Amino acid sequence: MTALRVLQVGAGGMGRAWLGTVAADPDVELVGIVDLDLDAARAGAEHAGDPSIPVGTDLTVLAAETGAQAVLDITVPVAHHPVTLQALHAGLPVLGEKPAAQTVAEALSLAAAAEATGQLFMVSQSRRYNDQLVAFRQHVRGLGAIGGLGTRFAKAPHFGGFREQMDDVLLLDMAIHAFDSARYVLERDPVSVYCESWNPSWSWYRGDAAAAAVFAFEDDVRYVYDGSWCAPGAETSWNGDWRASGAAGTALWDGDHDPSSDLDGTAGAPSAAASVGHEIAGALTSFVHAVRSGETPDGEVHGNVMSLAMVEAAIASTRTGQRIVIDEVLERAHADALAAERHEAVRDRLAAWGSVREALSASVPTS
């Protein structure tokens, strides 16, 4: 089968990781690199192993010149909305780095743009692509009625660059992975959250690098997140340390090894599930399959928005000191998206939605 011709936008640090992943995947062909810094784009082409790969600063122009069939949006979060919107209106499906956009309102705009253009927009929530996480969900399914799920996350990375200058850096840039995985494991969506965030005195981040949140999920299930990005010593996995409690027992996953479950003294032995691949390589494989088959992948923007809504609600809770209802976040974001939208067809799609939650859930794949 002919490789999918892709154009990558963004050749920075994360862009380099994607360039290596694309180069290793025989089902895709990198036909161009877009970056506002042409030197970075050229360096990216060399990193990809072919300095002759065309580069440019304009997505639409380079896509037309190269015959690109899809776009990888590997830009910083503030650029996700304009870059993805430009690609969708150029008639190109998009696989983008998380978060879907800088705000829920922008993410709703992109969901409506995907509807209006008929193009796929999939968010690479890469830590869902982990066979151990899939196995953990299988163990959790064996616990009967679920009472609670918890994630403990403790790391101390010194990134430099934009992350160390972000507002709410832990919640927006890292906790979204855990929030999204919690939705996947629980197979439910959030209802409300109470959250506190803070920045320890020794933190090297400008924004809050620690947070604790309690989410209420559907069916009165609770999800508790306790995280820090400035916690040196005895660090957890990048995936965090997980515990689920149910009527029949407990499931555990340390984020790096195979999960387990204890069913009141008996080891759980759930059936195996199909492999989903590994992180961004798994996301890329899923995207290519979705483009070719027309199937709705995990990470399709409608399904992914709720993970970003968890982040925005948690941040709102830290600001107000109040419990935040997720549907209120969605409805406010919908109103903001309608007020800001300048594309008539996209605005019409937004206006046609009734309940935002129902509009989002209509496109979520079952698994």
BELRA-V728312 format. One line per field, one symbol per residue. phi: phi as a letter, one per 40 degrees, with the letter a starting at -180 (. if undefined). burial: b if it has 16 or more other C-alpha atoms within 10 Angstrom, else e. Layout:
phi->???
burial->???
//
This chain:
phi->.ccccbbbbhbcccdcccccccccbccbbcbabbacbcccccccccccgaccdcbabbdccccccbgcbabbcbccdccdccccccccccgbcbbbcccdacbcdcccdccccccccgbcbbcccccccacccdcccccccccgcccabbbbbabacbcggcccbccfcccccbcdccccccccccfabcbaababbabdccccccccbbabbbbcbdggcbbbbbbabbbcgfcccccgbbabbbccibbbacgbbccaabcfhbccbcccbccbgbfccccccccccccccgcccdgdddccdcccccccccccccccgbcbcccccccccccccccccbcdcccccdccccccdcccccbccca
burial->eeebbbbbbbbbeebbbbbebbbeeebbbbbbbbbeeeebbbbbbebbeeeebbbbbebbebbeebebbbbbbbbbbeebbebbbbbbbbbbbbbbbbbbbbbbbbbbbbbbbbbbbebbbbbbbbbbbbbbbbbbbbbbbbbeebebbbbbbbbbeeeeeebbebbbbbbbbbbbbbbbbbbbbbeebbbbbbbbbbbeeebbbebbbbbbbbbbbeeebbbbbbbbbbbeeebbebbbbbbbbbebbbbbbbbeeebbbbbeeeebebeeeeebbbbbbbbbbbbbebbeeeebbbbbbbbbbbbbbbbbbbbbbbeeeebbbbbebbbebbebbbeebeeeebbebbeeeeebbebbeeebeee
//
